[in-house]
Amino acid sequence: MHAAVLSTADRPPVYAEHAEPVAGTRDEMVVEVLAAALHHLTRAKAAGAHYSSTAALPLIPGVDAVVRGPDGELRYAVLDDTAYGTFAERTVIDVRRSVVLPRDSDPVRIAAAMNPAMSSWVALRRRIDFATGRRVLVLGATGNAGRMAVQIAHHFGAGQVIACGRDAGRLAALTAVGAGETITFDKAGLAADVDVVLDYVWGEPAAEAMMAMLTHRADRGRPLTWVSIGSVAGPAAPVPSVALRSAQLRIVGSGIGSVSARDILAELPALAAAVNDGTIDVQARPVPLAEVSRAWTAGSGDRVVFVP
Ligand SMILES: NC(=O)c1ccc[n+]([C@@H]2O[C@H](COP(=O)([O-])OP(=O)(O)OC[C@H]3O[C@@H](n4cnc5c(N)ncnc54)[C@H](OP(=O)(O)O)[C@@H]3O)[C@@H](O)[C@H]2O)c1
C-alpha cells in the first residue's frame, strides 16, 4: 500500500510504498482510510513533542481518521500511539476507540472537524459545569478549534460569545458564526466580565489578557473559570500569584488525560451529528495523500485533510 512515511523529525514525511498493517488483538481491525486530517496533535506526536507521544521513528503519522471497515461501516477512529498512523491507504484501529458514523456522513468534513471541535465540546461538557446563559471568551478564536469553540459555546447555550485573537481581519469573519463581539489581545479588558475563558493561546498573551481582565472586572467575587486547551503562543504562561489571590479565578486544563478516553469517546456521536447537520461549520481542504510532503507545513487556514 501507499503511506506517508516519516523517517526523521526535521523533514516532512514522504509518500512511499509501505508494508500492509496487520491486526493484533481481537479488538483490532484493518480498515480502509477515507480521510485523515493534519492537526497540531499530528505534527506534535510525529515530532515526539506531545506529552502523550511515545512512538519511535520511522512511523506513519496520523492520529485519527474516517475509515471503512470490512463490515462496511463508516467509523471515526482515534489511534493510540502507534507506528501505523492514519496517513495511509489502510491502517489498524482498536474498535473500542471508534464510533460508527451515519452512512451519509461526509468523511472530509468529519475528519477535519472532530479533533478541533472536541477541544471545546469536551471542555464544556466534561471539564467544567457549564450553565445556559454564561458569557464566554474564546482566546485564539481565529484558528480551526477557536472558530468551532465560538459555535459550540452557542450550541450549549452561552449567553454571549466574545472572540479574541491577533488578526482583526480574521476576527471579523467570526461574527458570521456567532461571535457577538470581536477583540484583539490588547483589548482583552473589554471581556472582563465573562464567566468562562476557552484559551487556545496560553504563553504571555494569555497571562497579559488575564491580568487586564481581572483589573477591569466589575465583581472579582464572581467566579471566572479559565480553561487552558491549547498553547500556540507558548508552553508556559507567567501568571502572577495576585491573579489567583485577588479574584475567584479557577484555572483548569482540558485534553487527553484530564478527561478520560472513555468520556471523550462518549461525546463523539453527538459531536459527529452536530458536524453532519451543519450546526458546526467546517473549513476543510482535501489534499491527495501523495502531496503530503508539500502540505505537511500548511499554516492555520482551512484544515488540511489527506485523502489516500
Ligand atoms: N486540548 C485539546 O483537546 C485540543 C484539541 C485540539 C487542539 N488543541 C490545541 O488548540 C490549539 C489550536 O489548535 P487549532 O487546531 O485551532 O490550530 P490552528 O487552526 O492552526 O489555529 C492556530 C490559532 O493560533 C493562533 N496563533 C498562532 N500563534 C499565535 C501566537 N504566537 N499568538 C497568538 N495567537 C497565535 C492563530 O492566530 P492567527 O489566525 O492570527 O494566525 C490561530 O488562531 C493548538 O495548541 C492545539 O494543539 C487542543
The ligand as an SDF file (V2000), in Angstrom:
LIG
                    3D

 48 52  0  0  0  0  0  0  0  0999 V2000
   -6.7870   20.1020   24.3860 N   0  0  0  0  0  0  0  0  0  0  0  0
   -7.4340   19.6740   23.3320 C   0  0  0  0  0  0  0  0  0  0  0  0
   -8.3340   18.8420   23.4550 O   0  0  0  0  0  0  0  0  0  0  0  0
   -7.0870   20.2140   21.9760 C   0  0  0  0  0  0  0  0  0  0  0  0
   -7.7210   19.7170   20.8320 C   0  0  0  0  0  0  0  0  0  0  0  0
   -7.4370   20.3240   19.5900 C   0  0  0  0  0  0  0  0  0  0  0  0
   -6.4970   21.3540   19.5150 C   0  0  0  0  0  0  0  0  0  0  0  0
   -5.8520   21.7590   20.6600 N   0  0  0  0  0  0  0  0  0  0  0  0
   -4.8470   22.8390   20.6310 C   0  0  0  0  0  0  0  0  0  0  0  0
   -5.5070   24.0670   20.3160 O   0  0  0  0  0  0  0  0  0  0  0  0
   -4.5760   24.9310   19.6800 C   0  0  0  0  0  0  0  0  0  0  0  0
   -5.1970   25.4990   18.4060 C   0  0  0  0  0  0  0  0  0  0  0  0
   -5.4700   24.4340   17.5120 O   0  0  0  0  0  0  0  0  0  0  0  0
   -6.1310   24.7090   16.0770 P   0  0  0  0  0  0  0  0  0  0  0  0
   -6.4420   23.3990   15.5080 O   0  0  0  0  0  0  0  0  0  0  0  0
   -7.1950   25.7280   16.1910 O   0  0  0  0  0  0  0  0  0  0  0  0
   -4.9120   25.3990   15.3000 O   0  0  0  0  0  0  0  0  0  0  0  0
   -4.9330   26.3360   14.0340 P   0  0  0  0  0  0  0  0  0  0  0  0
   -6.1330   26.1050   13.2030 O   0  0  0  0  0  0  0  0  0  0  0  0
   -3.5960   26.1850   13.3950 O   0  0  0  0  0  0  0  0  0  0  0  0
   -5.0430   27.8120   14.6460 O   0  0  0  0  0  0  0  0  0  0  0  0
   -3.9990   28.3650   15.3840 C   0  0  0  0  0  0  0  0  0  0  0  0
   -4.5130   29.6080   16.0930 C   0  0  0  0  0  0  0  0  0  0  0  0
   -3.4980   30.1000   16.9790 O   0  0  0  0  0  0  0  0  0  0  0  0
   -3.2490   31.4640   16.6980 C   0  0  0  0  0  0  0  0  0  0  0  0
   -1.8370   31.7260   16.9890 N   0  0  0  0  0  0  0  0  0  0  0  0
   -0.7640   31.0700   16.4790 C   0  0  0  0  0  0  0  0  0  0  0  0
    0.3680   31.5520   17.0280 N   0  0  0  0  0  0  0  0  0  0  0  0
   -0.0170   32.5320   17.8810 C   0  0  0  0  0  0  0  0  0  0  0  0
    0.6910   33.4290   18.7300 C   0  0  0  0  0  0  0  0  0  0  0  0
    2.0310   33.3980   18.8280 N   0  0  0  0  0  0  0  0  0  0  0  0
   -0.0080   34.3160   19.4780 N   0  0  0  0  0  0  0  0  0  0  0  0
   -1.3530   34.3460   19.3990 C   0  0  0  0  0  0  0  0  0  0  0  0
   -2.0910   33.5540   18.6070 N   0  0  0  0  0  0  0  0  0  0  0  0
   -1.4150   32.6560   17.8530 C   0  0  0  0  0  0  0  0  0  0  0  0
   -3.6160   31.6380   15.2440 C   0  0  0  0  0  0  0  0  0  0  0  0
   -3.8910   33.0030   15.0180 O   0  0  0  0  0  0  0  0  0  0  0  0
   -3.9080   33.6720   13.5360 P   0  0  0  0  0  0  0  0  0  0  0  0
   -5.2660   33.3390   12.9680 O   0  0  0  0  0  0  0  0  0  0  0  0
   -3.7380   35.1160   13.8310 O   0  0  0  0  0  0  0  0  0  0  0  0
   -2.7750   33.0470   12.7740 O   0  0  0  0  0  0  0  0  0  0  0  0
   -4.8680   30.7620   15.1790 C   0  0  0  0  0  0  0  0  0  0  0  0
   -5.9480   31.4470   15.7660 O   0  0  0  0  0  0  0  0  0  0  0  0
   -3.3010   24.1040   19.4580 C   0  0  0  0  0  0  0  0  0  0  0  0
   -2.4140   24.3760   20.5280 O   0  0  0  0  0  0  0  0  0  0  0  0
   -3.7910   22.6730   19.5500 C   0  0  0  0  0  0  0  0  0  0  0  0
   -2.7720   21.7960   19.9370 O   0  0  0  0  0  0  0  0  0  0  0  0
   -6.1470   21.2210   21.8750 C   0  0  0  0  0  0  0  0  0  0  0  0
  1  2  1  0
  2  3  2  0
  2  4  1  0
  4  5  1  0
  4 48  2  0
  5  6  2  0
  6  7  1  0
  7  8  2  0
  8  9  1  0
  8 48  1  0
  9 10  1  0
  9 46  1  0
 10 11  1  0
 11 12  1  0
 11 44  1  0
 12 13  1  0
 13 14  1  0
 14 15  2  0
 14 16  1  0
 14 17  1  0
 17 18  1  0
 18 19  2  0
 18 20  1  0
 18 21  1  0
 21 22  1  0
 22 23  1  0
 23 24  1  0
 23 42  1  0
 24 25  1  0
 25 26  1  0
 25 36  1  0
 26 27  1  0
 26 35  1  0
 27 28  2  0
 28 29  1  0
 29 30  1  0
 29 35  2  0
 30 31  1  0
 30 32  2  0
 32 33  1  0
 33 34  2  0
 34 35  1  0
 36 37  1  0
 36 42  1  0
 37 38  1  0
 38 39  2  0
 38 40  1  0
 38 41  1  0
 42 43  1  0
 44 45  1  0
 44 46  1  0
 46 47  1  0
M  CHG  2   8   1  16  -1
M  END
$$$$
